[in-house]
Amino acid sequence: MTDNLPNQMLRLMSDGQWHSAHELIESVSHRFSATMHILRKQGYQFEKRRLSGQQHEYRLLLNVNNRM
């Protein structure tokens, strides 16, 4: 895998655990939602949950191509 933003996000989120927006900003990019958009177009699915106020967590669910 090359070290582009989508691959960085997949490496981080491939554990299936919840990851905070703060963690994604630090590990991927402050534009992590744009990276998620790219991955969604490739078939990856993400779940989002609200913690409190405007704080959210995200996790990778699956890839329609069964790569994950």
Secondary structure, DSSP 4 states (H G I P E B T S, - for coil): ---SHHHHHHHHHTT---EEHHHHHHHT-TTHHHHHHHHHHTTEEEEEEEEETTEEEEEEEEETT---
